[in-house]
Amino acid sequence: MQKKYIIKYILKILKKKGNFKEIDNLQIEKFNYFDAKILDSLEILKFHMNIEKKFKIRFNSKDLTSKKIKTVGGISDIILKRLNI
């Protein structure tokens, strides 16, 4: 699975929210959707569950408390890591 596909899927979910703004492709991996407050706390939980279901993975507690999970590039790296285990 390619990182590009994963990022595209993540962005598809985030774009469903009305307050998501387009971001330059060069900056998309660094985009911190958590700090941008695109999703509230319940939506973040649903977001993570949606990703787990889509990619048939499970985030562990270390993943969920990692700073990486807050960015588009970081969460896609975590997904790739889970897929390769």
N, C-alpha and C positions, 0 to 999 in steps of 0.2 A: 504494500500500500504506500502511496506517495504522500508526502507531507502536504503538497499542494492541494490534494483532494480533501484532506482532513481540515485544512484551513478554510477551504471553500465551504465545507459543511458547517463549521463553527460560525463563519460569517453569515451564512444563511439563517441560522438560528438568531443571531444577534440583530440582524436586519429586520426581523419581524417586530422588533420594538420600535416604536415611533421616534424615539430620541437618538437613534443611531445615526451618526454622520459618516459619510464616506471618508476613507483614510487613504493616503498615498500608499501604493503597493510597497514602497521601500520601508514604510513605517509600520505596516500592518502586523508584523510579527512582534513588534515591541508594544503594540497597543494593549493597554491595561483596561480591560472591560470592567474589571472589579472596581477600580478607583474612579472610572468614568460614571459609575452608578447607573449603568444601562439596565442592570437587573437588580431587583430587590432581593432580600435574603431567601425568600421562598422560591423565587425564579432561579436563583443560582443553584439551589438544590435540584430543581426540575431540570435545569440546563445540564448539570453533571449526570443526572440519571438518564437523560435523553442520550447523552454521549456514550454512557456505559452500555445502553441498550443497542444503539446504532453499531458500535464497534465491538460489541460482545466482550467487554473488558470490565474490570472492577478497579476503581481507584482505592488505594489503601489510605490509612490515616496520614502517612507521611506525604503522600501526593496532595491530599486535601489541605494540609497545613503549609505546603511549600509555597514560596513566592512565585515559582514558575507557573502555577496553575492559574494565576491572575492575568496572565498575558496570552494572547492568541498563539504566539510562537511557543511559549512555555507549555501550554496545555496540549498543543499538537505534539510536542516532544514527549510528553508523558504518555500520550496515547500510543505513539510509535513504540515507546519502550515497553508498554503493556502488551502490545501486539507481538513483539518479538520475544517474549518470555516463553 
